[in-house]
Amino acid sequence: MTTSEHEITEPVDLCLPDGGLNPAAVGWSRAPLHRANLRGWGRTKRWEYWCVTTPTHLVALTVSDLDFLALNTVYLLEYAPGGLELERTAIIPGGFGVELPDTVAGAPGSRDVVVGPERPSRGKVRVEIRDENAGTRLRARCLTPDRLPLEVDLLVARPPGHESLSVVVPWGERRFQYTSKHTALPASGRVRIGTEYLEFDGDDTWAVLDHGRGRWPRTVDWNWGAASGRTGGHTVGLQFGGRWTAGTGSTENGLCVDGRLTKIGEELDWQWSQADHLAPWTIRTPSSGQVDLTFTPFHNRSTRTETGLIDNRTDQCFGYYDGRVRTDDGSEITVERLLGWAEDVHMRW
């Protein structure tokens, strides 16, 4: 099923000179082509979220600027029952010292991002996102709750011709989001905890990027799902969204199969239990049959934040996708135990 959404093929500014949404920016692209020349304060949100998975562990790095504060996070999960789970978030009031570029951080031609002290102590976090000839370098440092040094050093490759999904979601002339989602990117490196090392290497190490820039309403609910790996004889990246795009004429749904993007213009039907997020989820295209998947979680990263500025309820579940998807050329791809996540979020910020 071919989407009716407008495909953007040339660089474009996200905003008009007065800070409103540029109508020419509304659409999607196979590579990041938008410059997020945002203006204004209070409702502007910027972030880079990287998650790198192996068959046994994952590590996620976040740098976010929410105008009134910034959040820099390192998260590590071991999948085994009772396995290691570590999270360290540094909160920076006013977002001082956190500046994110108008384009994808650490990409060729864009500015690198470095936040936090070189040798962080207590609850502070250091995150680096840098461009290198071989790809994007991700580094992070912090102390665990047991005061052990945690160090991340990963390289995300850029396979030639590998396509991603960039979309502008327009709620209105003054509220809009530009998101660039990259899946199924090979990665390598390691994570050190004290004197122990976790190897993030081999054919089953994959990186996913969520790059976001926009002007948001006060309250939003969303679903997001992503997965990467080899299945059915193909390298497959899944990128799914829900709820927050309804009624906008845009979706953030797509398949990356062997580096080629299939854009899905249909809103997905998400079914899950809010009473038990670890129960199986289903994600389907209700009309076209292009997506028919069951997601079976094994871990819920549940976050609850209630402050004067933020009311956040996030259930990010990690697990496996099974089922089938269909590309633009009609190829049916069998999906078996594709590692990824699905999340249910309520955000007031």
C-alpha positions as CSV (number, residue, x, y, z in Angstrom):
1,M,0.0,0.0,0.0
2,T,1.6,3.3,-1.1
3,T,1.2,6.2,1.2
4,S,-0.6,9.4,0.1
5,E,1.7,11.5,2.3
6,H,4.0,13.9,0.6
7,E,7.6,12.7,0.1
8,I,10.2,15.4,0.7
9,T,13.4,15.0,-1.4
10,E,15.2,18.3,-0.9
11,P,16.5,20.1,2.2
12,V,13.9,22.2,3.9
13,D,13.5,24.5,7.0
14,L,11.1,23.3,9.6
15,C,9.9,26.8,10.5
16,L,9.0,30.1,8.9
17,P,10.9,33.2,10.0
18,D,8.2,33.9,12.6
19,G,8.7,30.5,14.2
20,G,5.5,28.9,12.8
21,L,5.4,25.7,10.9
22,N,6.7,25.9,7.3
23,P,3.9,24.2,5.2
24,A,6.6,23.0,2.8
25,A,8.2,21.0,5.6
26,V,5.1,18.8,6.2
27,G,5.8,15.3,4.8
28,W,8.3,12.5,5.1
29,S,11.7,11.6,3.7
30,R,14.0,8.6,3.4
31,A,16.9,10.6,4.9
32,P,17.0,13.6,7.3
33,L,16.4,16.7,5.2
34,H,14.8,19.1,7.7
35,R,16.6,21.9,9.5
36,A,14.8,22.4,12.8
37,N,15.2,26.2,13.0
38,L,13.0,26.4,16.1
39,R,12.1,29.7,17.8
40,G,10.4,30.5,21.1
41,W,10.6,29.2,24.6
42,G,8.4,27.0,26.9
43,R,6.9,24.5,24.4
44,T,10.1,23.7,22.5
45,K,11.4,20.1,22.9
46,R,14.6,18.7,21.5
47,W,16.2,15.3,22.1
48,E,18.5,12.5,20.8
49,Y,17.7,9.0,22.0
50,W,20.0,6.1,21.1
51,C,19.4,2.5,22.0
52,V,21.8,-0.3,21.2
53,T,20.8,-3.9,21.7
54,T,22.5,-7.3,21.8
55,P,20.9,-10.7,22.4
56,T,21.7,-10.3,26.1
57,H,21.9,-6.6,27.0
58,L,20.9,-3.1,25.8
59,V,22.1,0.4,26.6
60,A,20.2,3.6,26.0
61,L,21.6,7.2,26.0
62,T,19.4,10.3,26.1
63,V,20.2,13.9,25.8
64,S,17.1,16.1,26.0
65,D,16.4,19.8,26.2
66,L,12.8,20.6,27.3
67,D,13.4,24.4,27.6
68,F,12.8,24.7,31.4
69,L,15.1,21.8,32.1
70,A,17.3,19.2,30.5
71,L,17.5,15.4,31.2
72,N,20.6,13.4,30.3
73,T,20.2,9.6,30.9
74,V,22.2,6.4,30.8
75,Y,20.2,3.2,31.0
76,L,21.6,-0.4,31.0
77,L,19.5,-3.6,31.0
78,E,20.5,-7.3,31.2
79,Y,17.7,-9.5,30.0
80,A,18.2,-12.5,32.2
81,P,15.7,-13.0,35.1
82,G,17.1,-11.0,38.0
83,G,19.6,-9.4,35.6
84,L,21.3,-6.1,36.0
85,E,19.3,-2.9,35.5
86,L,21.0,0.5,36.0
87,E,19.7,4.0,35.3
88,R,21.3,7.4,36.0
89,T,19.5,10.6,35.1
90,A,21.0,14.1,35.5
91,I,18.5,16.9,35.8
92,I,19.8,20.3,34.7
93,P,17.4,23.2,35.7
94,G,17.0,25.6,32.8
95,G,18.9,23.2,30.5
96,F,22.1,25.2,31.0
97,G,25.0,23.7,29.0
98,V,22.8,21.5,26.9
99,E,22.6,22.7,23.3
100,L,21.3,20.4,20.5
101,P,21.9,21.2,16.9
102,D,19.2,21.8,14.3
103,T,20.0,18.5,12.5
104,V,20.9,15.0,13.7
105,A,23.6,15.2,16.3
106,G,26.9,13.6,15.3
107,A,25.9,13.1,11.7
108,P,28.2,14.3,8.9
109,G,27.9,18.1,8.6
110,S,26.1,18.4,11.9
111,R,27.5,19.5,15.3
112,D,28.7,17.1,17.8
113,V,27.0,17.0,21.3
114,V,28.9,16.8,24.5
115,V,27.1,17.3,27.9
116,G,28.1,16.8,31.5
117,P,31.5,17.0,33.2
118,E,34.4,14.9,31.8
119,R,34.6,13.0,35.1
120,P,31.1,13.0,36.5
121,S,30.5,12.5,40.2
122,R,27.4,11.7,42.3
123,G,24.4,11.9,40.0
124,K,26.0,13.7,37.1
125,V,26.1,12.2,33.6
126,R,28.5,12.7,30.7
127,V,27.2,11.9,27.2
128,E,29.0,12.4,23.9
129,I,27.6,12.0,20.4
130,R,30.3,12.6,17.8
131,D,30.7,12.2,14.1
132,E,33.6,9.9,12.9
133,N,34.5,8.7,9.5
134,A,33.3,5.2,10.3
135,G,30.0,6.3,11.8
136,T,28.5,7.9,15.0
137,R,30.5,7.5,18.2
138,L,28.5,7.2,21.4
139,R,30.2,7.6,24.7
140,A,28.9,8.0,28.2
141,R,30.1,8.1,31.8
142,C,28.5,8.1,35.2
143,L,28.6,6.3,38.6
144,T,26.3,3.5,39.4
145,P,24.3,3.6,42.7
146,D,27.1,1.5,44.2
147,R,29.6,4.2,43.0
148,L,31.2,2.0,40.4
149,P,32.3,3.8,37.2
150,L,30.1,3.0,34.2
151,E,31.5,3.8,30.8
152,V,29.9,3.3,27.4
153,D,31.9,3.4,24.1
154,L,30.0,2.4,21.0
155,L,30.3,3.0,17.3
156,V,27.2,3.0,15.1
157,A,27.9,2.3,11.4
158,R,26.3,4.1,8.5
159,P,25.7,1.5,5.8
160,P,25.8,3.2,2.3
161,G,22.3,3.9,1.1
162,H,20.6,2.8,4.3
163,E,17.3,4.6,4.6
164,S,15.6,6.1,7.6
165,L,12.2,7.6,8.3
166,S,11.8,11.4,8.9
167,V,8.3,12.9,9.4
168,V,6.8,16.2,10.4
169,V,3.6,15.8,12.5
170,P,1.5,19.0,12.3
171,W,-1.0,19.6,15.2
172,G,-1.3,23.2,14.0
173,E,0.7,26.2,12.8
174,R,2.3,26.7,16.3
175,R,2.4,23.1,17.5
176,F,4.3,20.5,15.5
177,Q,7.0,17.8,15.8
178,Y,9.8,16.7,13.5
179,T,11.0,13.2,14.2
180,S,13.7,11.2,12.5
181,K,13.8,7.5,13.3
182,H,16.7,5.2,12.2
183,T,16.6,1.4,12.7
184,A,18.7,-1.6,12.0
185,L,22.0,0.1,12.1
186,P,25.0,-2.1,12.9
187,A,26.9,-1.2,16.0
188,S,29.9,-2.3,18.0
189,G,31.8,-1.5,21.2
190,R,31.6,-2.3,24.9
191,V,30.4,-1.1,28.2
192,R,32.5,-1.2,31.4
193,I,31.1,-1.4,34.9
194,G,33.9,-1.2,37.4
195,T,36.4,-3.9,36.3
196,E,33.8,-5.9,34.2
197,Y,33.2,-5.5,30.5
198,L,30.1,-6.2,28.4
199,E,30.8,-6.7,24.7
200,F,28.4,-5.0,22.3
201,D,29.8,-6.6,19.2
202,G,29.0,-9.2,16.5
203,D,26.3,-9.6,13.9
204,D,23.4,-9.2,16.4
205,T,24.2,-5.7,17.8
206,W,21.9,-3.0,16.4
207,A,21.3,0.6,17.1
208,V,18.1,2.7,16.9
209,L,17.9,6.5,16.9
210,D,15.0,8.7,17.9
211,H,15.8,12.3,16.9
212,G,13.1,14.8,17.9
213,R,12.7,18.6,17.4
214,G,9.4,20.4,17.9
215,R,6.9,22.7,19.6
216,W,4.6,20.5,21.7
217,P,1.2,20.8,23.3
218,R,1.0,20.6,27.1
219,T,-0.4,17.1,27.2
220,V,0.2,14.2,24.8
221,D,-0.3,10.4,24.8
222,W,1.6,8.2,22.5
223,N,2.7,4.7,21.6
224,W,6.1,3.9,20.1
225,G,7.5,0.6,18.9
226,A,10.8,-0.3,17.3
227,A,12.9,-3.4,16.6
228,S,16.0,-4.4,14.6
229,G,17.6,-7.6,13.6
230,R,17.7,-10.4,11.0
231,T,14.6,-12.4,10.4
232,G,13.0,-14.3,7.4
233,G,16.3,-14.0,5.5
234,H,16.3,-10.2,5.7
235,T,17.7,-7.4,7.9
236,V,14.6,-5.8,9.3
237,G,13.9,-2.5,11.2
238,L,10.4,-1.8,12.5
239,Q,9.3,1.7,13.3
240,F,5.8,2.2,14.6
241,G,3.9,5.0,16.4
242,G,0.3,5.7,17.6
243,R,-2.2,8.0,19.2
244,W,-0.1,11.2,19.0
245,T,-0.3,11.4,15.2
246,A,-4.1,10.6,14.9
247,G,-5.9,13.2,12.8
248,T,-2.8,15.0,11.7
249,G,-2.5,13.4,8.2
250,S,1.0,12.1,9.1
251,T,2.2,8.9,10.6
252,E,5.6,7.7,11.8
253,N,5.1,4.2,10.6
254,G,7.6,2.4,8.4
255,L,9.6,-0.8,7.6
256,C,13.3,-0.8,6.8
257,V,14.0,-4.1,5.0
258,D,17.6,-4.6,3.8
259,G,18.2,-0.9,4.1
260,R,15.1,0.1,2.0
261,L,12.3,2.1,3.6
262,T,8.6,1.2,3.1
263,K,6.5,4.2,4.4
264,I,3.1,3.2,5.9
265,G,0.6,5.9,5.8
266,E,-2.1,4.0,7.7
267,E,-2.7,4.6,11.4
268,L,-1.9,1.4,13.3
269,D,-4.3,-0.5,15.6
270,W,-2.5,-0.9,18.9
271,Q,-3.9,-3.3,21.5
272,W,-2.4,-3.8,25.0
273,S,-3.4,-4.1,28.6
274,Q,-2.8,-1.0,30.7
275,A,-3.4,-3.2,33.8
276,D,-0.6,-5.6,32.7
277,H,1.9,-4.2,30.3
278,L,3.8,-7.5,30.3
279,A,0.8,-9.2,28.6
280,P,1.2,-9.6,24.8
281,W,0.5,-6.6,22.6
282,T,-0.8,-6.7,19.0
283,I,0.0,-4.1,16.4
284,R,-1.8,-4.2,13.1
285,T,-2.8,-2.1,10.0
286,P,-6.6,-2.4,10.2
287,S,-7.2,-1.9,6.4
288,S,-4.2,-3.0,4.3
289,G,-2.9,-6.0,6.3
290,Q,0.6,-4.7,5.8
291,V,1.5,-5.2,9.5
292,D,0.3,-8.1,11.6
293,L,2.5,-8.5,14.7
294,T,2.4,-9.7,18.3
295,F,4.8,-8.2,20.7
296,T,5.7,-10.3,23.8
297,P,7.4,-8.3,26.5
298,F,9.9,-9.7,29.0
299,H,10.7,-6.5,30.9
300,N,8.9,-3.2,31.7
301,R,10.9,-0.1,32.3
302,S,8.2,1.7,34.2
303,T,8.7,5.4,35.0
304,R,6.5,7.7,37.0
305,T,7.4,11.4,37.4
306,E,5.2,14.0,39.1
307,T,6.7,17.5,39.6
308,G,5.3,20.9,39.2
309,L,6.6,20.9,35.6
310,I,6.3,17.3,34.4
311,D,3.7,14.6,34.9
312,N,5.0,11.5,33.1
313,R,3.8,7.9,33.0
314,T,6.0,5.7,30.8
315,D,5.9,2.0,30.4
316,Q,8.6,1.0,28.0
317,C,8.5,-2.7,27.5
318,F,11.3,-4.7,25.9
319,G,10.6,-8.0,24.2
320,Y,10.1,-9.8,20.9
321,Y,8.0,-9.2,17.8
322,D,6.5,-12.1,15.9
323,G,4.2,-12.2,12.8
324,R,4.5,-10.8,9.4
325,V,4.9,-7.5,7.5
326,R,4.7,-6.6,3.8
327,T,6.9,-4.2,1.9
328,D,5.9,-1.8,-0.9
329,D,6.8,-4.3,-3.6
330,G,4.5,-6.9,-2.1
331,S,7.1,-9.1,-0.4
332,E,5.8,-10.8,2.7
333,I,8.5,-10.9,5.5
334,T,8.2,-13.4,8.3
335,V,9.1,-11.8,11.6
336,E,10.4,-14.2,14.3
337,R,11.7,-13.1,17.7
338,L,12.8,-9.7,16.5
339,L,14.1,-7.9,19.6
340,G,12.8,-4.4,20.3
341,W,10.3,-2.5,22.5
342,A,6.9,-1.0,22.6
343,E,5.8,1.8,24.9
344,D,2.7,3.5,26.4
345,V,3.3,7.1,27.4
346,H,1.2,9.8,29.0
347,M,3.1,13.1,29.2
348,R,2.2,16.5,30.6
349,W,5.2,18.8,30.2
